[in-house]
Amino acid sequence: MLKFGSTMFEVDGMAHSDSGKQYDIHVAFSEPEKEKVFTINKHRAEPLSSVIGKFPIVICSPEHALITSEGPSERRKFIDFVISQSNNTYFQNLIEYRKVIKHRNKVLFDGKFSRQNIASLLEPWNEQLVERGSYLIIKRKQFVEEFHEYIRTAYRSIATDSEQPSIDYQPANTQNMISTQDGVRAYLYAALREKQEEELRLGTSIVGPHRDELLMTINGLDLRKYASQGQHKTFLIALKIGEFFYLKDRCNETPILLLDDIFSELDYERAARLLNFVSTLSQTFITSTNPHFIPEKNMHDVSRKTFHIADGKIVASGIRAA
């Protein structure tokens, strides 16, 4: 974030991988140029997207509450970000798919008002939508199948066994039991033919993985309809802890864990269990405006360091572990 009255900022950091390799990282942003420069060991990262997955990181902040409470686009973002950090091929296909949808929507929008036959203009974009989209659907399906147990394990570390979380991938235009990319391709082509008139009338793409949903439930009940605020927060944290272990397994690198205002909507018991659990994982940063959630004995734990922020100043207390 740019400080009021400033036109630029610079941030430096040092990271050590599990293998012992050191990375000197520098990020600079200039307001006049509207440009962010990212360098690793004095080499500029270009494109900026090339750093995705370079340093696996898991963030849980209030803005992520939308994953469990709002529309399907937030849940698709979650899936896409986790897979992209561990699978660069998926990330590149996702970038290309978004470009295809953007161009295809432009053709459909123009055709809606010109009332001209745009079938020949749509055909090449249809082919790319099917090819890129079928890949994304299959990878998302595989991810959800693998990720299911990560969530269950993480949820049990915070809540009681009486609550059983579950996730289910629901492709918008294909049957969920299809397990091959060829099968998904066939369904997407069929859906494009079926929805052609509706797409022309609406002037936008309604077929493809950009319309998919991830259903989240507790004890078989839809999270969005029946869960309490505490259950929403617990499910979100379970997603993020699951993400941590998923990336650790796939990237062969321990992610950094950032938990921002994590204790709101949690009772003391769940907050204490969460704190004890994450303290065993990796380097973790936790922010809170409610320090009473942190037991007094933890405030003086030599393996932890506490920082108090007031009036724009940061004051460290406690003793850093040797």
N, C-alpha and C positions, 0 to 999 in steps of 0.2 A: 504494500500500500504506500502511496506517495504522501509524504508529510505535507500538511498545509503550508503553502508558501514556497515549497521546493519545486524544482523542475526536473530533478533526477534522483535516483538512489542507486547504491551499490551494496551488495551483500556477498560476503565471502564465507566459505565453509570448507571443512575438511572431513572426508569420509573414508572409513577403512572397511574394505570388504571382508567377508568371512575368510577369504584366502590370504588376507594380510596386505592386499594392494591398497595403496593410498591414492586418493583423488582430491586434488585441489579444485574447488568449484567456485566460480565467480558469476554472479548475475548482476547485470546493470540495466537500468531502464531510463530512457530520456523522454520527457513529456513532449518537447517540441518535435522530435522525430517520430514519436509514437512507436518506438522500437525497443524491444527487449533483446539483450545480447547474453548468451549463455556460453561460458567457456569451461572446459574440463581439462585440467593440466595444461592450461594456456592455449588450447586448441578450441576454436569456435565450433559449437555444435550447430550444424546446418544439415537439414532443416531442424527447426526447434523441436519438432515432433520426434527426432531421433533419440531424445533423452528418455522417452517413455520406456519404462522397464529397466533403464540403466541402474537406477537406485530404487529398488522396490520400496514402496511406502504405503502405509494404510492410514487413512484419516477418517475420524468420526467426529463430526461437528453438528451443531443444530441444523444447518442447512441440509444435512443428509436425512433428516427426519422425513423429508418428502418421499424417500424411497418406499417407506411402508404406508404412508398416509395419502399420497396423491396419485396422479394418473400413471399409466403404464410407461410413459416416456422416461420417468425417473428410474424405474426398475430396469429398463433397457440400458440406460446410461451406466448403471451399476454393473450389469453383466459385461457390457462392452469394455469398461475401464479395467475390470479385473482380468479379463482374458487378454486384453491388449498388452498389459504389463508383462505377461508371461508368454505371449505368442505374437511375434512381430508380423508374421504372415497374416494373421487375423486382423491386426491393426491396419495393415496396408489395404486389405480387402475392404475394411470398414470405411477407410478414407475414400477409396474409389467408388464404393456403393453410394456414399453420400453425394458424390459428384454426379453419379448417374441419376439419382432421384432429383437433384437440383435441375439438371438439363431436361429430364423427362417432364418435370412439372412445368417448365417453361414452354415446352411444346404443347402440352395439354392446355395450359392457360391461354396461349395464343389461339389454339384451335377452337376453344370454347367461344371466343368472340368473333373470330373470322369465319366460323362455320364452314371451313374448307376441310377436304379429306386429308387427314394428317397421318394416315396409316403407314405410309412409306417413311415418314419422318420418325415415327415411333419405333419402327421395327428394330433398328440397331440398338436403341436404348432398352427395348424389351429384352433383347438377347443378353445385354450386359446386366440388366436387373436380375434375370434368371440365374446367370452364371455366378455373379457375386453374391446375390441373395441366398442361393441354395447353399453356398459354402458357409455363410454366416449362420444360417439356421441349423445346419448339422453341428457346427462347432458350439453354438449356444446350447443345443440339446445335450451334447456330450458334457459340457461344463456343468449344467444343472444336475445331471445324473451323478457326476463326481462330487459336486459341491454339497449335495444333500446331507451327507454324513458329517461334513465339516460343521454345518449349522447345528445339527443335533448335538454334537459333542460340545460345541461352544455354549449352546443354550443351557445344557445341563450344568455347566460350570458356574452359571449365574443364578438360575431359577431351580425350582424343585422338579422332580421327575413327573409330577402330575401334569405338566404342560409339555405337549409333544409338538414341536414346530415342524413344518414341512413346506417345500417349495415345488411348484409344478410349472414347467415351461409350456406355454400355450401359443403355438404359431397361429397367426391370424388366417392364413390361406392354405395351410397344409394340415394333414392329419398327423397328430403327435407320434403315432406309432411308426411312421416312416423313418428308416434308419440309414438310408443311402442317399447320396447327393443326387444320383440319377432319378430316384423316386421323387425327391423334392423338386427337381427341375420340371418333371412332368406335371406335378400339381400346380406349380407356379404358372407354367404356360397355360394350363386349363383355366386357372383363376383369372389370368389376364384376358383371355377370350370371354369369359363369363362376365367380367366387370368392365369391359371396354366401354359400353354405352354410359355406364354410371361415371366412369372416370372422365369421359368427354364432357358429360353434363356438369360435373363438379370442377373440372379443370385442374385436377390434382391426382397424384398416385395413391391408390388405396390398396394396392397389392404389394406385398413384400415384407421383409422382416422389420421394417420401420414401424409396423403396426402390431407387432407381437406383444404378448403379455407374460408376466411372471406372477403366478398366483401364489400368495403366501397365506398359510393357515396355521392355527394353533388348535390342536385336537380336532382337526377337520373343519373348523369354522374359519371363514374368510376374515383375515386380519383387519382389513379396512372397515368391515361392518360390525365386528363384535369385540375387538380387543380393547382393553383399557389403555390409558396412556402409558402406564408402567410396562404393560406387555409390548406395546409398540417400541418403547425404548429398549427393552430387553431383546426383542427380535432384531432391532437395528444393530445393537452391540454384538449379537451373535453373528450377524452377517459380516461384520467387520473383523471379528476374531477369526471367523471362518476364512475370510479373505487373507488374513495374516498367514495362517497355516497353509492355505492353498498356494500362495505366492512363494512361501518358504520352500515348499516341496518342489514346485515347478521351476523356480529360478535358481535353486541351489544357493540362495542368499537370504539371510535373515532380514526381513523388512524392519524399518523404523516405524514405531506406532505412535500416532498423534491423536490424543483424545481430548477434544475441546468441549468444555462445559458438559462433561459426560454424566454427572451425577443428578442433573435435573430429571424429575419424573421417576427417580428410583428411590425405593425405601432404603433405610439404613442398612438392612440386612443384605439386600442385593448389591448396594454400593460397596459394602465391605468385602463381599465375596468377589466382586469384580476387581477391586484393588488388589486383593491377595493373588488373584489369578494372573493379572497382567504383569505383576511384579516378577513373575518367573519367565516371561517371554523373551524380551529383548530390551534394547534401549527404548524407553517409553517416555513421552512428554504428555503430562496431564495438566489441563487448566481448569480452574473452578473458582467461582465467586463465593463458594460455600465451604470453607476449610474445615468446618465441623464434621464433614463427611469423612475426613481423613483422620483415623484414630491417632491419638497423641503419640503412641509408641512409634507409629510410622513416620511422624514428623521428624523424629530424631534417629531414624534408622540410618546407619552409616552407608548403606548402599543407595541412599536417595539424597537428592539435593532439592531444597525448596527455595523458590524465588517469589518475592512479594513485589508487586508492581503498583506504584502510586504516583500520581502527578507526572507520568511519563518517565519515571525512573525505575530501574530494576535493582533490587537489593537481594543478594544471595544469603541464605542462612543454611545451617547444617554442615555436614562434613562430607566431602566427596569420597567415595569408596576408593581404596588403594588399588 
